[in-house]
Amino acid sequence: MKREYPDRPIVGVGAVIVENGRVLLARRGRPPLQGQWSLPGGVVELGETLRAAAEREALEETGLVVEAGEVLEVLDRIIPGQTGAPQYHYVLIDFLCCRRGGELQAGGDASEVAWASEAELSRYHLEQIAIEVIKKGFYLDKSQG
């Protein structure tokens, strides 16, 4: 599957892992957004359900076993290349996830992981849509807890 300049959008998932008033962030180790902080996540594999993909990606990138719950957001992520054609085009589904086990450690496409409270989010220079999704996760976590 060609990720750069794809023939069609690629389906991806994000894991919004909230625990003790903090969300787990991952620093991207590869393009797109290499070096930037974001939510753990990645591409859905053939034959894999969306929730299973979110749980797998969370485990690969953070070392945590999670259960994917409610859908928080469905969004387009289109990054144009130098010619204006979409260099990357993802349709992303972000899930609120609950930790079930594991030991925190960066892996897979993540070069680093960190827990952040809502007040600390600004220091990670997240994209606005990521902040909005995280705030939904904080709100739902509080209302369910």
C-alpha positions as CSV (number, residue, x, y, z in Angstrom):
1,M,0.0,0.0,0.0
2,K,1.5,3.3,-1.1
3,R,1.1,5.9,1.7
4,E,2.8,8.8,-0.1
5,Y,0.7,10.1,-3.1
6,P,-1.8,7.3,-2.6
7,D,-4.4,6.3,-5.2
8,R,-7.2,6.6,-2.6
9,P,-7.6,7.6,1.0
10,I,-6.1,5.3,3.6
11,V,-8.1,4.4,6.8
12,G,-6.4,5.0,10.0
13,V,-7.3,5.0,13.7
14,G,-6.2,6.9,16.8
15,A,-6.3,5.9,20.5
16,V,-7.3,8.5,23.0
17,I,-6.0,6.8,26.2
18,V,-7.2,8.8,29.2
19,E,-6.1,7.9,32.7
20,N,-6.1,9.8,36.0
21,G,-6.9,13.1,34.2
22,R,-4.1,12.7,31.6
23,V,-3.9,11.6,28.0
24,L,-1.2,9.6,26.4
25,L,0.7,11.3,23.6
26,A,3.2,9.8,21.1
27,R,5.9,11.6,19.2
28,R,5.8,10.5,15.6
29,G,9.0,8.7,14.6
30,R,8.2,8.6,10.8
31,P,6.4,10.7,8.2
32,P,3.9,12.2,8.1
33,L,4.3,14.6,11.0
34,Q,7.7,13.1,12.0
35,G,8.9,14.6,15.2
36,Q,5.5,16.0,16.2
37,W,3.4,14.9,19.1
38,S,0.0,13.3,18.4
39,L,-2.3,10.5,19.5
40,P,-1.0,7.0,19.2
41,G,-2.5,5.3,16.1
42,G,-1.9,4.1,12.6
43,V,-3.3,2.3,9.5
44,V,-6.0,-0.3,9.6
45,E,-4.8,-3.6,8.2
46,L,-6.8,-5.8,5.8
47,G,-9.3,-7.9,7.6
48,E,-8.9,-5.9,10.9
49,T,-11.8,-4.2,12.6
50,L,-11.4,-0.5,13.5
51,R,-11.4,-1.1,17.2
52,A,-8.9,-4.0,16.9
53,A,-6.7,-1.7,14.8
54,A,-6.8,1.0,17.5
55,E,-6.0,-1.5,20.2
56,R,-3.1,-3.0,18.2
57,E,-1.6,0.4,17.3
58,A,-1.8,1.5,21.0
59,L,0.0,-1.7,22.0
60,E,2.7,-1.3,19.3
61,E,3.3,2.4,20.0
62,T,2.9,2.6,23.8
63,G,3.2,-0.9,25.2
64,L,-0.2,-0.6,26.8
65,V,-3.1,-3.0,26.4
66,V,-6.2,-1.0,25.8
67,E,-9.9,-1.5,25.1
68,A,-11.3,0.7,22.4
69,G,-14.6,2.2,23.3
70,E,-16.7,5.1,22.0
71,V,-15.8,6.8,18.7
72,L,-14.8,10.4,19.5
73,E,-14.2,11.7,16.0
74,V,-14.1,10.8,12.3
75,L,-12.0,13.2,10.2
76,D,-10.1,13.8,7.1
77,R,-6.3,14.3,7.2
78,I,-5.1,15.6,3.8
79,I,-1.5,16.8,3.6
80,P,-0.7,18.4,0.2
81,G,2.7,17.9,-1.4
82,Q,4.8,20.5,-3.2
83,T,2.7,20.3,-6.4
84,G,-0.5,20.6,-4.5
85,A,-1.6,17.0,-5.0
86,P,-2.3,15.1,-1.8
87,Q,0.9,13.6,-0.5
88,Y,-1.0,11.9,2.3
89,H,-4.7,11.4,2.6
90,Y,-6.1,9.6,5.6
91,V,-9.6,9.1,6.9
92,L,-9.1,8.8,10.7
93,I,-11.4,7.4,13.4
94,D,-10.4,8.3,16.9
95,F,-11.5,6.1,19.8
96,L,-11.7,6.7,23.6
97,C,-9.6,3.9,25.0
98,C,-9.3,2.4,28.5
99,R,-6.0,0.9,29.7
100,R,-6.3,-2.8,30.6
101,G,-2.6,-3.6,31.2
102,G,0.9,-3.4,29.8
103,E,3.9,-1.4,30.6
104,L,4.4,2.1,29.1
105,Q,7.2,2.2,26.5
106,A,7.6,3.9,23.1
107,G,7.7,1.5,20.1
108,G,6.5,1.1,16.5
109,D,6.1,4.4,14.8
110,A,6.5,6.3,18.1
111,S,9.9,7.6,19.2
112,E,8.6,8.8,22.6
113,V,5.5,8.7,24.7
114,A,4.3,11.0,27.5
115,W,1.3,11.5,29.7
116,A,-0.2,15.1,29.6
117,S,-2.9,16.8,31.6
118,E,-5.3,19.2,29.8
119,A,-3.3,22.1,31.2
120,E,0.0,20.7,29.7
121,L,-1.3,20.1,26.2
122,S,0.1,23.4,24.8
123,R,3.7,22.4,25.5
124,Y,3.3,19.5,23.0
125,H,2.3,21.8,20.0
126,L,-0.5,19.5,19.0
127,E,-2.7,20.2,15.9
128,Q,-6.0,21.9,16.8
129,I,-8.1,18.9,15.8
130,A,-6.0,16.7,18.1
131,I,-6.7,19.1,21.0
132,E,-10.4,19.0,20.3
133,V,-10.5,15.2,20.2
134,I,-8.5,15.0,23.4
135,K,-10.9,17.4,25.1
136,K,-13.8,15.2,24.1
137,G,-12.0,12.3,25.6
138,F,-11.4,14.1,28.9
139,Y,-15.0,15.2,29.0
140,L,-16.3,11.6,28.4
141,D,-13.9,10.1,30.8
142,K,-15.1,12.4,33.6
143,S,-18.7,11.8,32.8
144,Q,-18.2,8.0,32.8
145,G,-16.0,7.9,35.9
